[in-house]
Amino acid sequence: MQDSDGVHDSGLTAGWRRALLRRGYIYRDATADWVWPSSDRLSDRAQLLRLVVCAVGGFAALWLLFFTLASAFPYVAPGSNIVYRAKMQLARSGEVFPPAGHAQRLLIFGDSRILTGFIPEEFDRLAAAGHRQVYSFNAGIPGANDFVSQLKVMSDRGQSPDVLLLTFPWKNTRSGIDPFNLIPDDHNFASRVFPFRFLMTDVIRFLLASRERGGPRQYYAAARRTTDRMIADRGYYFIDEHSQYANERLPDNYSLDTDQPQFVDPSRTHPPMASAELLQLRETIALHHITCYYVPYYAREGSFAVPPAHDDEFARSLESQFPCTVLGPRYFVYPPEMFADVLHLNQQGARAYTQALYQLLADRLVLKP
């Protein structure tokens, strides 16, 4: 009887277990079907909507993954890219000038030629020797000359300069909405939305370059020091990865087939006087009482002709409509031995260029009281 009951009880228990499991499977399948119904139960519109949601979700997941990787390893990039990001961050939220002091604040904008050509410490040393107290900063940016928005952001948060040095004209932008150019600065837009867009290429270059520089860990630490050195040098940065010659200097007879020694470089010939950026630049200068000068950039000897001693053509276009004085020639010319690569000065050339700029500005800087 007990064995019979035991068998009966065991069979009953097994039956209840199977019934509960069956109900669990049914509930699970019903829940799964409710959460993710099969395609044959959906309308064409619903299937299309689900496809769009899946695509957007997958894109968002990939964006988050690559953004996280780029944020976690910010120094897996060429030195110029590291400097670019660091300068953008410094302009938005960093301390470009000390909070207090009696020194004149001097800021110079330009492209990578200014980045590698103007040494603030050298300029301030020359100013001190001439009984002038100046604190200068190099705001040159590799691969870009977008300075109007940076100047406005810096000035609006109390980091405006007393003396502003410009080298190239502002961008030609229009006011209002342009249906053919909805994103005026696509480079800046892409940098903000997709900061990782060159991540895979940067990783490959990083790994290849690290083999000659002590390995990935040591090379990454050196890249981290790049930012610290640039900030300590107040924006000056020597792009050593572009230098391919001994002692970081071009050969004395260096030339290119694309050189045009019979022509003056036309980069500053026709500034866009109807640009919306000009209005913003003019307003920023007036609001913060900034003294503005256009100063020469530089070119390699033989790449262009030696320009006139004063850039009259540019001055005629500029000074009648814009409160900025043009000083000196359009550009200075230096021999190849002062260049580390085709475009950028080495440290000897940078000192020469900095000294030439000081000579242009010395009489316009305030003497110590």
C-alpha distance (Angstrom), angle and dihedral (degrees) to the residues before:
residue distance angle dihedral
M1 . . .
Q2 3.75 . .
D3 3.78 90.4 .
S4 3.75 89.4 47.3
D5 3.80 91.8 47.2
G6 3.75 89.9 43.9
V7 3.77 90.8 53.9
H8 3.77 90.3 44.5
D9 3.80 92.3 49.1
S10 3.77 91.8 46.7
G11 3.78 91.5 50.7
L12 3.80 90.7 47.8
T13 3.81 91.3 51.1
A14 3.78 91.7 48.7
G15 3.78 90.2 50.0
W16 3.81 92.3 52.3
R17 3.78 89.7 48.1
R18 3.78 92.0 52.7
A19 3.79 90.8 47.3
L20 3.80 92.5 50.4
L21 3.77 91.9 47.4
R22 3.79 90.6 49.2
R23 3.78 90.3 51.7
G24 3.80 89.9 48.2
Y25 3.79 91.4 52.3
I26 3.79 91.2 47.8
Y27 3.81 91.4 48.9
R28 3.78 91.9 46.9
D29 3.79 92.7 49.1
A30 3.79 91.3 46.1
T31 3.80 91.5 49.6
A32 3.80 92.1 47.4
D33 3.77 90.5 47.8
W34 3.81 89.9 50.6
V35 3.80 93.2 48.0
W36 3.79 95.6 41.0
P37 3.83 110.7 12.6
S38 3.77 118.3 -163.4
S39 3.79 116.8 -96.7
D40 3.80 94.4 -113.9
R41 3.80 89.3 63.2
L42 3.83 93.9 54.3
S43 3.76 131.0 81.1
D44 3.79 120.1 -119.3
R45 3.79 90.2 -104.0
A46 3.80 92.3 51.3
Q47 3.79 91.5 48.4
L48 3.79 90.6 51.3
L49 3.79 90.9 48.2
R50 3.80 91.2 50.8
L51 3.79 90.5 49.4
V52 3.80 90.9 52.2
V53 3.81 92.0 47.6
C54 3.82 90.7 50.4
A55 3.80 91.8 49.0
V56 3.81 93.4 48.5
G57 3.80 91.6 45.1
G58 3.78 92.2 49.6
F59 3.80 91.6 47.9
A60 3.81 90.9 49.3
A61 3.81 91.1 49.8
L62 3.81 92.1 50.4
W63 3.82 91.0 45.8
L64 3.80 90.6 51.7
L65 3.80 91.9 47.3
F66 3.81 95.3 51.0
F67 3.80 92.9 39.9
T68 3.81 89.5 53.6
L69 3.80 91.8 49.0
A70 3.81 92.7 47.6
S71 3.81 91.3 48.1
A72 3.80 92.8 47.0
F73 3.84 93.0 50.3
P74 3.84 106.1 31.7
Y75 3.81 94.3 157.4
V76 3.80 96.8 60.5
A77 3.80 90.2 100.6
P78 3.82 140.9 82.6
G79 3.79 114.7 -73.7
S80 3.81 92.7 -111.7
N81 3.83 91.0 56.1
I82 3.79 91.1 48.7
V83 3.78 90.1 51.1
Y84 3.81 91.7 47.4
R85 3.81 93.4 53.8
A86 3.79 92.4 43.6
K87 3.81 92.3 51.6
M88 3.79 92.6 48.0
Q89 3.79 89.7 52.1
L90 3.79 91.7 45.7
A91 3.81 91.6 52.1
R92 3.82 92.1 49.4
S93 3.78 100.4 44.8
G94 3.82 113.3 -9.3
E95 3.78 133.6 97.8
V96 3.80 108.2 -100.1
F97 3.81 94.9 166.5
P98 3.81 127.7 28.8
P99 3.83 113.6 -97.8
A100 3.79 94.8 -118.5
G101 3.77 137.7 21.4
H102 3.77 144.5 103.9
A103 3.80 96.8 -112.0
Q104 3.78 119.9 113.0
R105 3.78 111.5 -107.5
L106 3.79 111.0 -128.3
L107 3.81 123.4 -173.0
I108 3.80 127.5 -177.4
F109 3.81 124.2 -164.9
G110 3.78 129.2 -164.4
D111 3.78 144.8 110.6
S112 3.81 128.6 -71.3
R113 3.80 90.4 -61.0
I114 3.78 89.5 65.9
L115 3.80 90.8 41.7
T116 3.81 89.9 60.0
G117 3.80 98.0 30.1
F118 3.80 108.7 52.6
I119 3.82 119.0 68.3
P120 3.83 110.4 -167.2
E121 3.78 94.2 -164.0
E122 3.81 90.9 54.5
F123 3.80 92.4 47.1
D124 3.81 92.2 49.8
R125 3.81 91.1 47.3
L126 3.80 90.4 54.6
A127 3.80 90.3 46.7
A128 3.81 91.9 51.4
A129 3.79 90.2 50.3
G130 3.80 87.4 54.1
H131 3.81 92.3 50.4
R132 3.79 93.4 -104.4
Q133 3.78 123.9 125.3
V134 3.80 112.3 -143.6
Y135 3.81 134.8 162.8
S136 3.79 108.0 -163.3
F137 3.79 133.7 -173.8
N138 3.80 131.3 -164.1
A139 3.83 109.7 -134.2
G140 3.81 95.1 174.8
I141 3.79 112.3 141.4
P142 3.81 125.7 -153.2
G143 3.77 113.6 -119.7
A144 3.81 96.3 2.5
N145 3.76 144.2 64.6
D146 3.80 98.6 -161.4
F147 3.78 101.1 139.4
V148 3.83 107.4 139.1
S149 3.80 96.8 75.9
Q150 3.81 91.4 42.4
L151 3.78 92.5 51.9
K152 3.80 91.1 49.6
V153 3.81 93.6 48.9
M154 3.80 92.3 47.6
S155 3.80 93.8 45.6
D156 3.80 94.6 47.0
R157 3.78 90.8 56.9
G158 3.80 96.1 48.1
Q159 3.81 99.8 -91.8
S160 3.79 98.7 108.2
P161 3.82 118.2 140.4
D162 3.80 125.1 -124.0
V163 3.80 90.6 -143.3
L164 3.79 121.7 33.7
L165 3.80 121.5 -164.0
L166 3.81 118.5 -163.7
T167 3.78 128.6 -176.3
F168 3.83 107.3 178.5
P169 3.80 132.4 33.6
W170 3.78 124.6 -96.8
K171 3.79 122.3 -98.4
N172 3.77 122.6 -79.7
T173 3.81 100.9 -114.0
R174 3.79 130.7 157.1
S175 3.79 128.3 -135.9
G176 3.80 119.5 -116.8
I177 3.80 127.0 16.5
D178 3.77 118.1 -32.5
P179 3.84 110.1 -163.5
F180 3.80 89.6 -159.0
N181 3.79 93.3 49.8
L182 3.80 109.1 31.1
I183 3.82 91.6 159.0
P184 3.83 107.5 46.1
D185 3.81 94.1 -175.1
D186 3.78 103.8 37.4
H187 3.81 92.0 166.4
N188 3.80 92.2 58.5
F189 3.81 91.3 42.1
A190 3.80 92.3 52.7
S191 3.80 91.0 46.7
R192 3.80 91.5 54.7
V193 3.81 99.2 41.5
F194 3.81 98.5 35.8
P195 3.82 106.5 25.2
F196 3.81 88.0 158.4
R197 3.81 97.5 54.3
F198 3.81 92.3 114.8
L199 3.81 94.8 37.4
M200 3.81 97.9 113.2
T201 3.80 92.9 45.9
D202 3.80 90.6 45.8
V203 3.80 91.7 50.7
I204 3.81 92.0 52.4
R205 3.80 92.3 47.4
F206 3.78 90.6 45.3
L207 3.80 93.4 52.7
L208 3.80 92.9 46.4
A209 3.81 93.4 47.6
S210 3.81 93.2 44.5
R211 3.81 91.6 63.8
E212 3.81 89.3 71.6
R213 3.81 94.8 40.4
G214 3.76 105.3 57.0
G215 3.80 99.9 -79.5
P216 3.82 135.5 -64.9
R217 3.80 96.8 -61.6
Q218 3.80 95.5 51.1
Y219 3.80 92.4 42.0
Y220 3.80 91.7 50.3
A221 3.81 90.8 50.8
A222 3.82 89.7 50.0
A223 3.81 90.2 51.1
R224 3.80 89.4 51.8
R225 3.79 89.1 54.0
T226 3.81 88.7 53.9
T227 3.79 91.1 72.2
D228 3.78 92.8 45.2
R229 3.80 91.3 50.1
M230 3.81 93.1 47.9
I231 3.81 91.9 50.9
A232 3.81 91.6 45.6
D233 3.83 88.7 51.1
R234 3.83 89.4 51.2
G235 3.79 96.1 -115.0
Y236 3.80 100.0 -38.2
Y237 3.80 113.7 127.8
F238 3.79 130.8 171.6
I239 3.82 110.0 -144.4
D240 3.77 96.6 -140.8
E241 3.83 95.1 168.6
H242 3.84 89.3 72.2
S243 3.79 94.1 54.6
Q244 3.82 112.9 99.8
Y245 3.80 101.8 165.5
A246 3.79 133.6 81.7
N247 3.80 116.8 -86.7
E248 3.81 88.7 9.3
R249 3.80 93.4 -83.3
L250 3.78 133.4 115.5
P251 3.81 119.5 -119.1
D252 3.80 114.4 -89.7
N253 3.82 92.8 -113.1
Y254 3.81 95.6 44.0
S255 3.80 116.0 147.2
L256 3.81 141.2 150.7
D257 3.79 132.4 -138.2
T258 3.81 87.8 -122.8
D259 3.82 93.6 58.9
Q260 3.82 115.3 122.0
P261 3.82 105.2 -164.2
Q262 3.80 91.6 166.6
F263 3.82 95.3 59.7
V264 3.79 134.3 65.8
D265 3.79 112.7 -124.8
P266 3.84 105.7 -97.9
S267 3.82 96.4 -154.7
R268 3.82 94.0 115.3
T269 3.79 99.9 32.1
H270 3.82 101.3 107.1
P271 3.82 114.5 23.4
P272 3.84 113.3 -164.3
M273 3.80 99.7 -108.6
A274 3.84 93.0 176.6
S275 3.80 93.8 55.2
A276 3.82 120.5 125.8
E277 3.81 87.3 -137.3
L278 3.79 90.1 63.2
L279 3.82 89.8 58.6
Q280 3.81 91.3 50.2
L281 3.79 91.5 46.4
R282 3.80 92.0 49.1
E283 3.82 91.8 49.1
T284 3.82 92.9 48.5
I285 3.81 92.7 50.1
A286 3.81 92.7 48.0
L287 3.81 95.5 43.8
H288 3.81 94.7 51.6
H289 3.84 97.1 35.2
I290 3.80 94.3 -120.4
T291 3.80 121.2 174.7
C292 3.79 107.1 -137.3
Y293 3.80 131.3 -159.6
Y294 3.77 132.7 175.8
V295 3.80 107.9 -140.8
P296 3.82 131.8 -174.9
Y297 3.77 123.3 -88.1
Y298 3.82 117.2 -155.0
A299 3.80 142.1 -109.5
R300 3.77 136.9 -166.6
E301 3.79 116.3 -99.0
G302 3.80 108.1 -98.4
S303 3.79 96.0 19.3
F304 3.82 90.9 91.3
A305 3.77 137.2 0.0
V306 3.78 121.3 -86.2
P307 3.85 105.0 -92.9
P308 3.83 126.2 -133.7
A309 3.80 116.7 -82.5
H310 3.80 90.5 -104.2
D311 3.80 128.0 32.0
D312 3.82 95.2 -126.1
E313 3.81 94.8 163.5
F314 3.77 93.5 56.2
A315 3.79 92.5 41.0
R316 3.82 92.1 54.6
S317 3.80 91.0 53.4
L318 3.77 94.7 43.7
E319 3.77 115.6 33.5
S320 3.82 97.7 56.3
Q321 3.81 92.4 59.1
F322 3.78 105.8 23.8
P323 3.85 130.5 53.0
C324 3.79 95.0 -125.8
T325 3.83 126.7 106.8
V326 3.80 121.0 -138.7
L327 3.80 113.4 -134.6
G328 3.78 128.2 -166.0
P329 3.80 129.1 -24.0
R330 3.78 125.4 -26.8
Y331 3.79 90.1 -100.5
F332 3.78 141.3 -9.5
V333 3.80 119.0 -117.2
Y334 3.81 120.8 -137.1
P335 3.84 131.1 -178.0
P336 3.83 120.1 -105.3
E337 3.81 91.5 -105.2
M338 3.82 88.4 71.0
F339 3.81 92.5 55.7
A340 3.79 126.2 85.2
D341 3.82 92.0 -165.0
V342 3.79 138.7 -5.9
L343 3.82 95.2 -66.3
H344 3.80 110.1 15.4
L345 3.78 132.3 74.2
N346 3.77 121.8 -126.9
Q347 3.79 119.4 -130.7
Q348 3.81 93.2 -84.1
G349 3.79 90.2 52.6
A350 3.81 92.2 44.7
R351 3.79 90.9 56.6
A352 3.82 90.4 49.3
Y353 3.81 91.8 49.5
T354 3.81 92.7 46.5
Q355 3.79 90.7 50.3
A356 3.82 91.2 49.4
L357 3.81 90.8 52.7
Y358 3.77 91.0 49.6
Q359 3.79 91.4 52.9
L360 3.80 89.2 54.3
L361 3.80 92.6 50.1
A362 3.81 104.2 32.8
D363 3.81 96.6 97.3
R364 3.83 91.1 46.4
L365 3.80 96.3 54.6
V366 3.79 120.2 92.4
L367 3.78 116.1 -103.8
K368 3.78 119.7 -127.2
P369 3.83 112.1 -91.7
